[in-house]
Each structure stands twice: as C-alpha cells, then as structure tokens.
Amino acid sequence: MQNLWDNTLAASINAPLALRAYTSRLIGGNKDMVLYGGGNTSLKAADTLYVKGTGADLGAVSEEHFTALDLLRLRALLKDEQISDVELMRRVDDCKHSPKAAKPSIETLLHAALPYAYVEHAHADAVLAVANVTNCEERCAEVFGDLAPVVPYRHSGAALARACKAVFESCATDRAIGLILAFHGVVAFGNTARESYENLLRLVNRAEDWLQSRGAWVLPETDAIASGEDRAESLRQAASAVAGFPLSLCRVSTAQTLAYARRIDLADISRQGPPTPQHAIFTKRLPLIDGDIAVYARSYRDYLQQTLGEAPHTIDAAPRIALDPSFGLCAFGVNAHYAAVAAEIYLHDIAIISRATAHGRYCAAPAEDIARAELEYGGFEQRVRAQSND
C-alpha cells in the first residue's frame, strides 16, 4: 500500500480540519481500502469531534463535509449503561453543534470513544483477507500482535463503539496503533494526521506482506475462453422477473473471474456471505451459482423470513451477482451504474475470499447481521427508480 503523503502539500495546509480532509482523501481514493459509501475519519480539537458526514465520498471530502459534535456529551452518552443502543444512536444527532449540519457517520461514537486526535476506519481488503477466517483471533494475533487487538463483530453504531471502547481499554498496550474489527475492517489512530494515516498503512501493509509470505496473495487465473453471453442475458431477464422491474447487466469475464467461477469449492466459499455486511447492500448476501433463479428466490425469501421475521418490501429476492463457468461474473443492478458498482464490489470480494481461503477457512458475519445491514441500508434502489421516473 503506497504512502501518498506529500510533505510539500501538507506543509501548505494550515488548518487541522483541512489536513484531516487531505489524509481522508488519500484513504478514500484507494478502493482496496474503501469501497462505495464505506470508511470514515475524524478529528478531535478541544472538546469538539469532527466526523465525516453520512453520504460524503471519503475520496473527495473537504472541510465542509465534516460534522462538528460535542465530544464531552458523546462520551457521557457512552458511559451511560442504562441507555439502549437504539436510543444512544438517536441522541447522537442532539450532540451536533448545528442542527442543520449533515447527519454524522454511523460510527461517530466509535470515533468519540478513542482518545486520539485522529482516527481512521477503513474496510481494507488485505485486513479482511487475514481476519475473515474461523480462527480470526489466533490469525490476527500472529499478524498484528499488540499493534491492533481484535474487536468481536458488532453491528455498526453504538454496539460497535462500546465493543471498541472495551477492547481498547482492556487490551491495548502502548504499542497499539489500531484495532481489527472482525468482519468489518480496521481502525487506526494517532496524534497527528500523518501518524494516523501512516499507522493505517502500516497495518494494511503488514497484512499484505503476511499474505504474500504465505503464498496467499496472487489470485488464481485460467486460460479458458469466456462464452455464455446469451446465458448471462437470460439470467438477467429471469432476475428482472423476480425483482419486479428491469435490471441492468454488467458482465466481467476475466482470467480471475472465470477461475473463481470454476472452483471446485465454490458452493462452500461463496455461500458463507460477503467479507463485510455492508457489501450485501449492493451484492445481496449470496451469489447465484447454479443458474436456478426460482430456487434462489425461494431460498432468499426463507433467509429474510428466518433472520428478520418478515421479508421487507424494500428487499426483493432476485440475485445481484451470478457466477458461472461460462462467463465468470455478471452483476445486476437497478441501472447500469449500480450493476457496475455491484460487479466492482464483488471483484473485491473474490480477492478477499480467495486470499482468506488460501490460508484458512473463510467465513463471514452471521446471516442475521448481514440481513440487518440489508434492511437498514437497503432500499436505495426504490429511491433511484422513483427519481428516474420523475
């Protein structure tokens, strides 16, 4: 992971929040670190926490994209064990300095809980490839040691913030530069913008180096010739019928996607779930791997029923990713843009899953947590369709 810090440019930036925005863009501009809508950063100055606003692109943020909040009030909220997680998140907005400011990141309390001026949170592919295995804690201890204790998976928001606070206070030594978030990513911190940014790179590069040392970095490829264009189109039509509206198609037939779709263990590794629940917003929890969309739809409805109690109207049962030995990967989306987004995210998933499988048994967060992410962050397709019809 290349260090993009520019001494000359950084020296010309005087305001701490502007420097915070600068290093945020360095992180957000790398999709091996942050994908669509992922990642957040913060700065503490006196008794104010500046945290990236929800919906802002980390790769393009500037000072105005950070929301200022009362840091002391946020920390007081976290200390109150009588407040439920739901109520805790509701009260975060009350801590904004300006009621009209953008909604702060869902991880605002996580940033408030850590005692460093600068905090970075990313969904780095290499870290997920190390940690997303059944022996996560053992593997992370081997790779990161006391530089970054492991935080067990918790849903984004208050539960994750409380877990990070507990692990930091009980496990972090003076050598700690971050936290590994199981099934979620990595947090790094520091007392200066450069230190925090470079601590994040240090953790990610440590993961990359370890994967390379174990022969788990290079992705399998095949020299097979792609075909199946007609098959991909027929799957798009069948998926559209299940979704109840026309879906766009993005097909990615490369040496790597064809090799992945031909793996003999595909049914096992592809049906564990995505590396982080946030990816399911675009890709769904599972890909279609056998071409039987009717069976897939029934299974998906059962999954929603079992995890959420009732299949919400905001989530249809059509796949968003299909894998096939003839064409490799194809993605479906509410329009061409979102089909391409789903395809790009799943390409990262292929890399993470392949590398994790090369050194352990890949696993994902529990199905209930993935369904919860789909429910809470999903529904964007309905908004996109409504806007396109206006």
Secondary structure, DSSP 8 states (H G I E B T S, - for coil): ------HHHHHT--SHHHHHHHHHHHHHT-TTT--TT--EEEEEETTEEEEEBTT--GGG--GGGEEEEEHHHHHHHHH-TTS-HHHHHHHHGGGBSSTTS--B-TTHHHHHHS-SSEEEEE--HHHHHHHSBTTHHHHHHHHHGGGS-EE----TTHHHHHHHHHHHHHH--TT--EEEETTTEEEEEESSHHHHHHHHHHHHHHHHHHHHHTT-SS----------HHHHHHHHHHHHHHHTS--EEEEE--HHHHHHHT-TTHHHHTTS--SSGGGHHHH-SS-B-SS-HHHHHHHHHHHHHHHHSS--TTS-S--SEEEETTTEEEEEESSHHHHHHHHHHHHHHHHHHHHHHTTS-B--S-HHHHHHHHHHH--HHHHHHHHHH-
